Every structure is written in C-alpha cells, then in structure tokens.
Amino acid sequence: MSALPEWLSTRPVAHRGLHSVPAGADAPGGGIPENTLAAFDAAVEAGFPIELDVQLSADDQAVVFHDRDLLRLCGSPEPVRTLRVDQLREHRVAGTDQHPPSLAETLEFIAGRVPVLVEIKTGPQRNLRASATAAALGDYSGELAVQSFDPFIVAWFRRNSPLTLRGQLSGSLADAGGLNPLSRAVMRNLGFNAVSRPHFVGYEFEFLSEVRARLITRRWPLLVWTITSQADMDRVHQLGGNVIFEGFSPASREEAGRTAR
C-alpha cells in the first residue's frame, strides 16, 4: 500500500466545499451553495481541502457541477452538456449570486491555498471527460488528486497522467443506472481496480462494513464519503480511513482523541 500525502490521508476534505444552504433552486438566497466559489472560499478560510465535481460543457470544458442538469440547483431543466461555459455563467445557483464555475476558473480562484480533490462524473465520452479535466489541471502547481466511479476514467489518468494522484470510487452504486448485477457486484468489490490501479479508494460510508474496510486498507489507503457527524468520522478513523465530510465542523484526530480521553 503506497503512502498518500498528509492532506489526503489525515485531513478532513470538505464535500463540494463548505456549503450552507439546502440543495435546491428554490432555497432562499444569502447562503453558500455547493460547488461554488463561495463554498470553496469558505473551505479555504477554514483550512480544509476541497472535494468538487466535474461535468462537461457544450464546448468540451470541465465545469464544476454535480448533477447532469441544472434543475435541482438552478431551476432550469437544461443538461449541463448542452450549455457553453459562458451560458452556464448566466445561471444562478440556489437563489444566490453564485454561478456554476469552470474548473479552470475554480483552480485560478483556489490558487493552491488548499488541496483539491476532483471527482470526474460518469457519463458518455469518458475519455473526453478525462482529457478535458487534465487540460484544465494543466500546469496547476497546487496539491490535487482526481477520482471517479468510472474505472476507465481513472485508468485514463494512469496511462496519460501517471503522476496525478488517482482514486477509485465505489459503494452501493444504488444510483448507477445501466449496470447489470454482475458489473455492479464487481465494482462494489473493486474488481476493476486491476484496470484503474488507483493510489487510493473512496468508499461510501453507509455501505462500508468493518470487514470491507479491513480488506480495502490492506491494499489501498481509504477515503470515506460522505460523513455528516463527528461520531461517524471517529468511526472511520478507527477503521483506518480519512473522510469527505459535510454539514458539521469536524474536529481533528488529535482533538477527537483528547475528547475521548
């Protein structure tokens, strides 16, 4: 099992930045919505590494957005893939003044102040998704890593950007449409890691048993998503993993240890 940098192995990672408004287009303005420059600024101010999501725009750019369409967050039904970056900038997220940023814009804003973990969302044109992300990463000098549920996207980075830290995501895969039962079982049990050869595994907390965690940590560093309480975070630490968190202010391992004593 290879060692990871300290930020990825021990520091809690802020899920979609530090956001504070309900995840919907009809949420009242004035808060901080997910995957926006405001959420990333809040994470920087708190000193947390940032996890963010990447989709493809109509002009083949990596853009920071979780969903495939704008309905939940912007109240508009258009798929992200049908809009150019300049068109996406015209939309507002969850009733605030924030817009969906491109990955290039986001990295310029973060500017290496905290590490960044980029999740490349699954979908058609996986090689283009990977190459567009790699192009945005470019000569970025800050600490970063990429991850995806798609093992072939992760494998693209193994072949084309081998020095980039890469993670294989998995879990229940309950929302993964189009998977037959055999493929789902293989992916749940990380059978495609022979293809992706990740540096770490990101696994769903609700589907992570102690036995599964033990099997994973024998071979790969473990990053667990998404943790929503200090108690669950402490349990993950006991299992030997680090966390992606949201919805609470996590204590460090040292602070949690002092509290337990």
C-alpha positions in Angstrom: 0.0 0.0 0.0 1.6 3.3 -1.1 1.7 6.3 1.1 -0.5 9.3 0.3 0.3 12.9 1.1 -0.7 14.1 4.5 -3.7 16.1 3.3 -5.4 13.2 1.6 -4.7 10.7 4.3 -5.4 12.6 7.5 -7.2 16.0 6.8 -11.0 16.1 6.5 -12.0 17.0 3.0 -14.9 19.4 2.5 -17.6 17.8 0.3 -18.3 20.3 -2.6 -16.7 22.9 -0.5 -18.2 24.3 2.8 -21.8 25.0 1.8 -24.7 26.1 4.0 -27.9 26.2 2.0 -30.4 23.5 1.1 -29.5 21.8 -2.2 -32.3 23.2 -4.3 -33.0 26.0 -6.7 -35.9 27.3 -4.5 -33.6 27.7 -1.5 -33.6 31.2 -0.1 -30.7 33.4 -1.2 -27.9 34.6 1.1 -26.3 31.2 2.0 -23.5 29.3 0.4 -24.4 26.7 -2.2 -22.4 23.6 -3.1 -19.7 23.6 -5.7 -19.4 27.4 -6.0 -16.6 29.8 -5.5 -18.2 30.9 -2.3 -18.2 27.4 -0.9 -14.6 27.0 -1.9 -13.7 30.3 -0.3 -15.3 29.2 2.9 -13.2 25.9 2.9 -10.0 27.9 2.2 -10.8 30.2 5.1 -11.3 27.1 7.4 -8.2 25.4 6.0 -10.0 22.3 4.6 -9.0 20.5 1.4 -11.8 20.7 -1.2 -13.7 18.0 -3.0 -15.6 19.1 -6.1 -17.4 17.5 -9.1 -16.7 17.9 -12.8 -19.1 17.7 -15.7 -18.6 18.5 -19.4 -20.0 21.7 -21.1 -21.2 22.0 -24.7 -17.8 23.5 -25.6 -16.0 20.5 -24.1 -14.8 22.3 -21.0 -14.6 20.8 -17.5 -17.2 22.6 -15.4 -17.8 22.3 -11.6 -21.3 20.9 -11.2 -22.6 17.7 -9.6 -25.8 17.0 -11.5 -26.2 16.2 -15.2 -28.8 19.0 -15.5 -29.5 22.4 -13.8 -32.9 21.6 -12.4 -32.1 20.9 -8.8 -29.7 23.7 -8.3 -30.7 26.4 -10.8 -34.3 25.6 -11.5 -33.7 25.1 -15.2 -34.0 21.7 -17.0 -31.1 22.0 -19.5 -28.4 19.4 -19.3 -25.0 20.8 -18.4 -23.7 19.2 -21.6 -25.9 21.4 -23.8 -24.6 24.7 -22.4 -21.3 26.5 -23.1 -19.2 27.8 -20.2 -20.4 31.4 -20.9 -24.0 30.3 -20.9 -23.6 28.4 -17.6 -22.2 31.7 -16.1 -25.6 33.3 -16.7 -27.3 30.9 -14.3 -27.5 31.4 -10.5 -27.2 28.6 -8.0 -29.8 28.1 -5.3 -31.1 31.7 -5.4 -27.7 33.2 -4.7 -25.3 35.4 -6.7 -23.1 32.3 -7.4 -22.8 30.7 -10.9 -21.5 27.3 -12.0 -17.8 27.9 -12.5 -15.4 26.2 -14.9 -12.7 24.0 -13.4 -10.1 26.4 -14.8 -11.8 29.4 -13.1 -12.1 27.4 -9.9 -8.4 26.4 -9.8 -7.4 30.0 -10.5 -9.5 31.1 -7.6 -8.2 28.5 -5.2 -4.6 29.1 -6.4 -3.0 26.4 -4.3 -4.3 27.7 -1.0 -5.7 24.3 0.0 -5.5 20.9 -1.8 -8.2 20.0 -4.3 -9.9 16.6 -5.0 -11.6 16.5 -8.3 -14.4 13.9 -8.9 -14.9 13.3 -12.7 -18.6 12.4 -13.1 -19.5 9.3 -15.1 -21.3 9.5 -18.5 -20.8 9.3 -22.2 -17.4 10.3 -23.7 -15.4 9.2 -20.8 -12.0 9.9 -22.5 -13.1 13.4 -23.3 -14.2 13.9 -19.7 -10.8 12.8 -18.5 -8.8 14.8 -21.1 -10.9 18.0 -20.5 -10.2 17.7 -16.8 -6.5 17.1 -17.4 -6.4 20.1 -19.7 -7.9 22.3 -17.0 -5.4 21.0 -14.4 -2.6 21.9 -16.9 0.3 23.4 -15.1 -1.6 23.9 -11.8 1.0 23.9 -9.1 -1.3 23.3 -6.1 -1.8 19.9 -4.4 -4.5 17.9 -6.1 -5.9 14.4 -6.9 -8.6 13.1 -9.2 -11.2 10.3 -8.6 -14.1 8.7 -10.4 -16.6 5.9 -10.2 -15.7 5.0 -13.7 -12.6 2.8 -13.6 -11.8 3.6 -17.2 -11.6 7.3 -16.5 -9.2 6.5 -13.6 -7.2 4.3 -16.0 -7.0 7.2 -18.5 -5.0 9.1 -15.9 -2.9 6.1 -15.2 -1.9 6.0 -18.8 -1.8 9.7 -19.7 -1.0 11.5 -16.4 0.6 8.9 -14.2 2.0 11.4 -11.7 -1.5 12.6 -10.9 -2.9 11.0 -7.7 -5.9 9.0 -8.7 -8.7 7.4 -6.6 -11.3 4.7 -7.4 -14.8 5.5 -6.0 -17.2 2.8 -5.1 -20.0 1.8 -2.7 -23.6 0.5 -3.0 -23.8 2.0 -6.5 -27.6 2.3 -5.9 -27.9 5.2 -8.3 -25.7 3.8 -11.0 -28.1 3.1 -13.8 -27.2 0.8 -16.7 -25.2 -1.6 -14.6 -26.1 -5.3 -14.8 -25.9 -7.2 -11.5 -22.6 -8.8 -12.3 -20.9 -5.5 -13.1 -22.4 -3.9 -10.0 -21.0 -6.7 -7.8 -17.6 -6.5 -9.4 -17.5 -2.7 -9.0 -18.7 -2.8 -5.4 -15.9 -5.2 -4.6 -13.3 -3.1 -6.5 -12.8 -5.8 -9.2 -11.9 -3.1 -11.8 -9.0 -1.8 -9.7 -6.9 -4.1 -11.8 -7.7 -1.7 -14.7 -7.6 1.6 -12.9 -4.7 0.8 -10.5 -5.7 3.6 -8.1 -3.5 5.2 -5.5 -6.5 5.2 -3.0 -10.1 4.1 -2.7 -13.0 6.3 -2.0 -15.9 4.3 -0.5 -19.5 5.0 0.6 -19.8 5.1 4.4 -23.3 3.6 4.6 -22.1 0.5 2.6 -18.8 0.1 4.5 -18.6 -2.7 6.9 -15.6 -3.4 9.2 -14.7 -6.4 7.1 -14.8 -4.5 3.9 -12.8 -1.6 5.4 -10.2 -4.1 6.6 -9.9 -5.7 3.2 -9.6 -2.3 1.4 -7.0 -0.9 3.8 -4.8 -4.0 3.3 -4.2 -2.8 -0.3 -5.1 0.8 -0.6 -5.5 4.0 1.5 -9.2 4.6 2.3 -11.1 7.8 1.9 -14.8 7.5 3.1 -17.7 9.6 1.8 -19.9 11.3 2.9 -19.5 11.8 6.7 -22.1 14.0 8.4 -21.2 13.8 12.1 -18.2 13.7 14.4 -19.2 10.3 15.7 -19.2 8.8 12.2 -15.9 10.5 11.5 -14.4 9.0 14.6 -15.6 5.5 13.5 -13.9 6.0 10.1 -10.7 6.9 11.8 -11.0 3.7 13.9 -11.3 1.8 10.6 -8.1 3.3 9.3 -9.6 5.8 6.8 -9.9 9.6 6.2 -13.2 11.3 5.4 -15.0 13.6 3.0 -17.5 15.5 5.2 -20.4 17.9 5.1 -22.9 19.5 7.4 -20.7 19.8 10.6 -17.4 21.2 11.8 -15.1 18.2 12.2 -12.5 18.0 15.0 -9.0 16.9 14.1 -7.9 13.4 15.1 -5.9 14.9 18.0 -8.9 16.9 19.2 -11.2 13.9 19.0 -8.7 11.8 20.9 -8.4 14.3 23.7 -12.3 14.5 24.0 -12.5 10.7 24.2 -10.0 10.6 27.0 
